[in-house]
C-alpha cells in the first residue's frame, strides 16, 4: 500500500482554501467527477460536495450519479460499497488510511469462524450486518442495514430464523428493543460513540436546563436511556426541522454532524456531548472521528488530480454486491 506521503506529495499547510476549492471545481469538470461527503467530515468539505448524507443516502447517490468518477469523502468501507454498487465507475477515496474502528472490530475470518461455531451448535440464523463493515464481512452476511433502514430490513428476516447482528452491539441492543426480535450480538463498538458517558450527558443537561438530547443509536444504552430523541443522522435532520421554536439541542454523535444541522435549522443552538466545561464556561467537542478527519480539502483535490487512491475491484466484491443490492436498493 502506498504511504500517505507518496499519495499526497504536494501537501502545503499554508495553501489558501479558496484556491484549493477553485481547483477542485476545475478538476471535477475536467475528470467528470462528483463529490460525496459524509455528515461526519469537516464542514468545509461538506460545503463543496455535490451530495452529503448518511451511509444509506450516499450509497444510493453513488449509484444514481451520472458522472464516471466518484470522490468519496468518508471512510474506506463507504468507498468500497460505492465501488461494489457501481463497478463501472472510478471511485476515489481522498485518504486510503481512513478506516473505521467499528469495521475493524469484526474481522471476516473471526466472523466466519463464529458463524461456523453457531451452526455446529444447531443455531439456524441469518446474519445482519451494519453497513460499517468491510466488503469481506458483507460477503458473509444475508442483509446489510444502516441506521436509516434497520427496522425495515430486520422485518424481512423470517420469524423462524435467529438473527446474528454484527458488528455494533449498541445498535443491535437498540434494534432488539424497537423490533422485539432477539439477536445474538457481536461485541463491537464505534470509538466515537462509545466515548459518551452518562456522566458527560448529565453534566451537559445540568448546564443546559430545558435542552433536548438527541443521540445516535450507536451510543451506549445508558446514554440512550437519557435521550429525548434517538435516530441516525438523517432522522436527526428531520427532527430538528420539525421543531419550529428555537431550542437548545445536545447532540450525542460525531461533532461534525452539527454543521448540517446548523445549516438546515439555524434557529436552534447545538451543543456537542460531551461538553467538557472550560474555565470560561464554554464547551469543547471531544468526539471527532479520527478516520473521517483524514479527509481534507487538499486530499480531495489531490485524489482528483492524480486519480488515486482508487478503490480496486476484488473477487469477493461480487458476493457482497448481491447482499448490498437487495438490502439498500430494493
Ligand atoms: S464515527 Fe465511528 S462508526 Fe463512523 S467512521 Fe468513525 S469510527 Fe467508524
Boltz pocket constraint, residues with backbone or C-beta under 6 A from the ligand:
constraints:
  - pocket:
      binder: B
      contacts: [[A, 40], [A, 75], [A, 99], [A, 100], [A, 101], [A, 102], [A, 103], [A, 132], [A, 190], [A, 191], [A, 192], [A, 193], [A, 254], [A, 289], [A, 290], [A, 291], [A, 292]]
      max_distance: 6.0
